[in-house]
Amino acid sequence: MVAVGVGAVILGGIKSIGRFTGFCQTLFEQLAALRELYACAADREHATILFNKWYQWARRCRLEPFKRLALTLKKHLQGVLNAFDSRLSNGRVEGINSLIQAAKARARGYRTSDNLITMAYLIAGKLVHLPSTPYRPSAKPSLASPAAV
């Protein structure tokens, strides 16, 4: 049995951490470049120029996930560039969807789709004219006694 020194094991671990850190740093830098593209591009033409620069890097990159991401974005480039024309977001829709999904998970399913739709209206519809509950009186009792009136 060969005894390996603790220093050699630690040094080997540090070298692999260094490689992993470099990989992560490259990953984060390129993801930041994509975020910056969306934040800084004023219009469709400027976004196209910035995207083409990023795309050239991503296709030459040795990281396979970035190559796949670059191909996917290139395939959907017109849709991505449309976001620079309209500046619309689907954040509200995704928020409402998360509320409905949470209601489904809390209830562990609904018996009918009508019940799910009703619950979606109650949760995400921001309804204001709902009837009060029959278990709580809606009006506070008057302090004046009927005999005094």
Steps between C-alpha positions, in 0.01 A plus 500: 500500500642835395447788736409823327599817676226734615672785319479317167129435545432861594712628211313277255170627637610861464603443138162349415324784685703745293386338177140494619521862615634605162218313328241665726654842452480462121143383530394793717683752281324381187162488669564855619581595140161365392325695777692812402395449139136517602549789742726719285367453148284798411342351190483194279806588289726559799378175657579314177857631501554407866340158450721422201811579706382273780396232252847491342654445842247235599547294182878493552465427872602159630203491737233283341207659688589840351516353151150356543374828647648694209331273245166525683518879518602522134204281404262731692685823423204681342288435809780618728548816295125568509540560873710807418218644288217451747681487839213286628545239769302198605591546867143564615370192323774287655417645844132410464597155375715444809205598725273251324763224512546561874121475550497170312782366714332613824174331407671190357276525196141599437205277426394691189657757276220741595622493860855578386379789283295638789801481730715673236251788485495526879877496535623695200193694390529775763124499538371778723124444520498163672219420740594498863524174685184384680706415808607859569249780530571764237366795704624584847227503762387845605589622850171684537231286655165476321323638811698825485391571143 
